[in-house]
């Protein structure tokens, strides 16, 4: 892993983690076309996810603090915060079950370009449906219920498949459930925190296989992912408010089609 590759992959991760276009799919595609690219396990990918998760914590620091302190406060907001925290925990359970039971299978798909192309088209379909069906006045963040949490947790679990956008699929799921756009985006980002934390713990076994000389490059890539991630979060929040997810659906459809076409010709 050289510095150029680390910077490029960090930029790709940061921009595509929050924009609904599948960061895992874009990382897999980018890595496929990098000459001589080799990576020990998925540690670098997970490290990039940790960097973008830190961007989530920074951007939504008030939400995170309110959730962490909700059991120590007695104001009316604390009641709503406790409910949201319970829904995030509930939603994390199916994600963990799917992720742990299918980890090896999902990892094997990262080199399968036809699957990635097909899953990008699935992402495009979800975004289009959500944008067309979503109502004008959705439910607020504090009104996310158990069914919403479980369903979006299942969707997030299957979003481990490269090509399915985690942010895009979970936001689309919540929009289809009648949740307000901004509330759906906030819940989606907060739900990612425990999932990425768990993935990081599982990837620690790969740390011993990381050459010491590549650690600075890994760190630089993670830093770039963090900065570009902050920018991407702001962009997506604006897109969700303006109801312009269809543009990303078209992008995913085009990229998915190109990747499938490339795979058939090679």
C-alpha positions in Angstrom: 0.0 0.0 0.0 1.7 3.2 -1.1 0.7 6.8 -0.2 -1.0 7.5 -3.6 -3.3 4.4 -3.3 -4.0 5.2 0.3 -5.0 8.8 -0.4 -7.2 7.7 -3.4 -9.0 5.0 -1.5 -9.4 7.4 1.5 -11.0 10.0 -0.8 -13.3 7.4 -2.4 -14.4 6.1 1.0 -15.0 9.5 2.5 -17.1 10.7 -0.4 -19.1 7.5 -1.0 -19.7 6.4 2.6 -22.4 8.9 3.1 -23.6 9.7 -0.4 -26.0 6.8 -1.3 -23.8 5.1 -3.9 -22.1 2.3 -1.9 -18.7 3.0 -0.5 -17.9 -0.8 -0.3 -18.8 -1.2 -4.0 -16.7 1.8 -5.0 -13.7 0.7 -2.9 -13.9 -2.8 -4.5 -14.1 -1.4 -8.0 -11.3 1.1 -7.4 -9.1 -1.6 -5.9 -9.7 -3.9 -8.8 -8.3 -1.3 -11.3 -5.3 -0.3 -9.2 -2.2 -1.9 -10.7 -0.5 -4.3 -8.3 -2.8 -3.5 -5.4 -2.6 -6.0 -2.5 -4.3 -5.8 0.9 -4.1 -8.0 3.9 -7.7 -8.9 4.8 -10.2 -6.0 5.1 -8.4 -4.1 7.8 -7.7 -1.0 5.6 -11.3 -0.9 4.5 -12.5 -1.1 8.1 -10.0 1.6 9.2 -11.5 3.9 6.5 -14.9 3.1 7.9 -13.8 4.0 11.4 -12.5 7.4 10.0 -15.8 8.2 8.4 -17.6 7.0 11.6 -15.5 9.6 13.5 -16.8 12.2 11.0 -20.4 11.1 11.9 -19.6 11.5 15.6 -18.2 15.0 15.0 -21.0 16.1 12.7 -23.8 14.7 15.0 -22.0 15.4 18.2 -25.1 17.0 19.9 -27.2 13.9 19.0 -24.5 11.5 20.2 -24.1 13.4 23.5 -27.8 13.6 24.1 -28.0 9.8 23.6 -25.1 9.0 25.8 -26.4 11.3 28.6 -30.1 10.5 28.4 -30.1 8.2 31.4 -28.6 10.9 33.6 -31.0 13.7 32.6 -34.6 14.3 33.7 -35.7 16.8 31.1 -38.4 16.0 28.5 -35.8 15.6 25.7 -34.2 12.8 27.7 -37.4 10.7 27.3 -37.2 11.0 23.6 -33.5 10.4 23.6 -33.9 7.2 25.5 -36.5 6.0 23.1 -34.2 6.7 20.1 -31.3 4.9 21.9 -33.5 1.9 22.5 -34.5 1.8 18.8 -30.8 2.1 17.7 -29.9 -0.9 20.0 -32.9 -2.9 18.7 -31.9 -2.1 15.1 -28.3 -3.1 15.7 -29.3 -6.7 16.7 -30.4 -8.0 13.2 -27.4 -6.2 11.7 -25.1 -8.0 14.0 -26.8 -11.4 13.4 -26.6 -11.0 9.6 -23.1 -9.6 9.7 -21.6 -12.3 11.9 -23.4 -15.2 10.3 -22.6 -14.2 6.7 -19.2 -12.5 7.2 -17.1 -14.9 5.1 -19.7 -15.0 2.3 -20.0 -11.3 2.1 -16.2 -10.8 2.1 -16.0 -13.2 -0.8 -18.2 -10.9 -2.9 -15.7 -8.0 -2.8 -13.9 -9.5 -5.9 -17.1 -10.3 -7.8 -17.6 -7.3 -10.2 -20.9 -8.6 -11.7 -22.5 -8.9 -8.3 -21.3 -5.4 -7.4 -22.8 -4.1 -10.6 -26.1 -5.8 -10.0 -26.2 -4.5 -6.4 -25.6 -1.0 -7.6 -28.7 -1.3 -9.7 -30.6 -2.6 -6.6 -29.5 0.5 -4.8 -30.7 2.7 -7.7 -34.1 1.0 -7.5 -34.4 1.5 -3.8 -33.5 5.2 -4.1 -36.0 5.7 -6.9 -38.9 4.0 -5.1 -38.2 5.9 -1.9 -38.1 9.2 -3.7 -41.3 8.5 -5.6 -43.3 7.1 -2.7 -42.2 9.2 0.3 -44.8 11.5 1.8 -44.7 15.2 2.5 -45.0 15.1 6.2 -43.1 12.1 7.6 -42.7 11.0 11.2 -39.9 12.6 13.3 -36.8 10.9 14.8 -38.5 10.3 18.1 -41.4 8.5 16.4 -39.3 5.7 15.0 -40.9 2.5 16.3 -39.8 -1.1 16.8 -40.9 -2.3 13.4 -39.0 0.5 11.8 -35.9 -0.3 13.8 -35.9 -4.0 13.2 -36.6 -3.6 9.4 -33.9 -1.0 8.9 -31.5 -3.1 11.0 -32.1 -6.1 8.6 -31.5 -3.8 5.6 -28.3 -2.5 7.1 -27.2 -6.1 7.7 -27.6 -7.0 4.0 -25.9 -3.7 3.0 -22.6 -5.4 3.8 -22.9 -6.8 0.3 -20.7 -4.5 -1.9 -22.8 -2.4 -4.2 -25.7 -1.9 -1.8 -25.3 1.5 -0.3 -25.7 1.3 3.5 -26.8 4.9 3.8 -28.9 4.8 0.7 -30.7 1.5 1.6 -31.4 2.4 5.2 -32.5 5.9 4.4 -34.7 4.6 1.6 -36.2 2.0 4.0 -37.1 4.6 6.6 -38.6 6.9 3.9 -40.8 4.1 2.7 -41.8 3.5 6.3 -43.0 7.1 6.5 -40.1 8.7 8.4 -39.2 12.3 7.6 -36.1 12.7 5.3 -33.8 14.4 7.7 -34.9 12.1 10.5 -34.2 9.1 8.3 -30.7 10.3 7.5 -29.9 11.0 11.2 -31.1 7.6 12.3 -29.2 5.9 9.5 -25.9 7.6 10.5 -26.4 6.9 14.2 -27.3 3.3 13.5 -23.9 2.9 11.6 -21.9 3.6 14.8 -22.3 0.3 16.6 -22.1 -1.6 13.3 -18.7 -0.1 12.3 -17.5 -0.5 15.9 -18.3 -4.2 15.7 -16.6 -4.6 12.3 -13.5 -2.9 13.7 -13.3 -5.4 16.5 -13.6 -8.3 14.1 -10.9 -7.0 11.9 -8.3 -6.6 14.7 -7.1 -10.1 13.8 -5.8 -8.7 10.5 -3.7 -6.1 12.3 -0.8 -8.5 12.8 -0.6 -9.0 9.0 -0.3 -5.3 8.3 3.3 -4.5 7.3 4.7 -1.8 9.6 5.9 0.3 6.7 2.4 0.7 5.4 0.9 2.1 8.7 1.7 5.8 7.9 0.0 5.4 4.5 -3.0 3.7 6.2 -3.2 6.7 8.6 -3.0 9.2 5.8 -5.8 7.4 3.9 -8.0 7.4 7.1 -7.4 11.1 7.6 -8.5 12.0 4.1 -11.5 9.7 4.5 -12.4 11.7 7.7 -12.2 15.1 6.0 -14.0 14.1 2.8 -16.6 12.3 5.0 -17.5 15.5 6.8 -18.0 17.2 3.5 -20.2 14.3 2.2 -22.4 14.3 5.3 -23.2 17.9 4.8 -24.0 17.3 1.1 -26.3 14.4 1.8 -28.3 16.2 4.5 -28.9 18.9 1.9 -29.9 16.4 -0.8 -32.3 14.7 1.5 -34.0 17.9 2.5 -34.3 18.9 -1.1 -35.6 15.5 -2.2 -33.0 14.9 -4.9 -32.1 11.2 -4.4 -33.1 10.3 -7.9 -29.8 11.8 -9.2 -27.8 9.3 -7.2 -30.1 6.5 -8.4 -29.2 7.4 -12.0 -25.6 7.5 -11.1 -25.8 4.0 -9.5 -27.7 2.7 -12.5 -25.1 3.9 -14.9 -22.1 2.7 -12.9 -23.7 -0.7 -12.3 -24.5 -1.1 -16.0 -20.9 -0.2 -16.9 -19.4 -2.6 -14.4 -21.7 -5.4 -15.6 -20.8 -4.7 -19.2 -17.1 -4.6 -18.4 -17.4 -8.0 -16.6 -19.2 -9.6 -19.6 -16.5 -8.4 -22.0 -13.6 -9.6 -19.9 
